[in-house]
Amino acid sequence: MYTKVLEASNRLEGVAHRTPVVTSSLLDEHTRNNIFLKCENLQRVGAFKFRGAFNAVSSLPEKIRQKGIITYSSGNHAQAVALTGKLYDIPATVVVPSDTSPVKIAAAEAYGARIVYYNREKEIREEITKRLIAQHDYTFIPPFDHEEVLAGQGTAAKELIDEAGELDYLFVQCSGGGLLSGSAITSKHLLPNCKVIGVQPEMADYAVRSFKTGVIHRMDNAQTVADGIRGTNLGNQTFSIIRELVDDMITVSDKDIVTTMYYLWTRLKLVVEPAGAVGLTPVFHHHFPIEGKRIGVILSGGNFDVRMTDKLFAGIK
């Protein structure tokens, strides 16, 4: 499977940004570890999702690609598919929850995508998407459960390891599991002794439950501040890879996610969305008992409505 990551890396060369790996002596002192932050908040569309979407679409035969592409997403993957459609000059449709961040929707629209809204509480996104595919013969680009998508996501970990070198741990946030799966494939190939830890919000812990029990759990309409990872379940592919290659999965509270995000904004000057701060949260708050280790963390995205900062950061000292 790592050969797929290498192929994706070649396709993305000169198209995706090679985002920086940031270190901070202040953060190292606070966590008592050496931290390497892979800043996918600075990726095109402001999230790692561009890697997987572009790789998947570029893998399609030209004749199929020209018919158009479709996906469902809470925002970041929607933007990624929209931008990929613009780059290839093909129709792109995204099915999004009606409560999705306006910032993410505006970006997808700016890239030229057709937006189709649905109500999380009353409608099923998969059914809406299947109906549109039947009508228009679009090709579905899944947010996570797709070999080329997760291979593209795995290139972020490859770049991190290429630059940082040996790592003892890699912390990766998880929703549908594309980034975590791709990161685990890459890490276990390049650094077999590196422990890969998946992280989810307490209020959206379906992947953690799935990992612990060996059965895929589904959670509809999860309520968490980390809207970028408010998914519903792992996919069959990602579940299998995570169960095989990920060493552990843990949860973090919304409160701790926000304070970690605040630290990244104010001390490291890194603008991340709540979901983007999830991977760092357990290390920042000392919930994972490790010291003196070299730790990689992927900051997965930076798409946040800055008009919400007063409300989100109120009360933080």
Buried (B, 14 or more C-beta within 10 A) or exposed (E): BBEBBBBBBEBBEEBBBBBEBBEBEEBBEBBEBBBBBBBBBBBBBBBBBBBBBBBBBBBBEEEEBBEBBBBBBBBBBBBBBBBBBBBBEBBBBBBBBEBBBEBBBEBBBEBBBBBBBBEBEEBEBEEBBEEBBEEEEBBBBBBBBBBBBBBBBBBBBBBBBEEBEEBBBBBBBBBBBBBBBBBBBBBBBBBEEBBBBBBBBBBBBBBBBBBEEEEBBEBEEBEBBBBBBBBBBBBEBBBBBBEEBBBBBBBBBBBBBBBBBBBBBEEBEBBBBBBBBBBBBBBBBEBBEBEEBBBBBBBBBBBBBEEEBEEBBEEEE
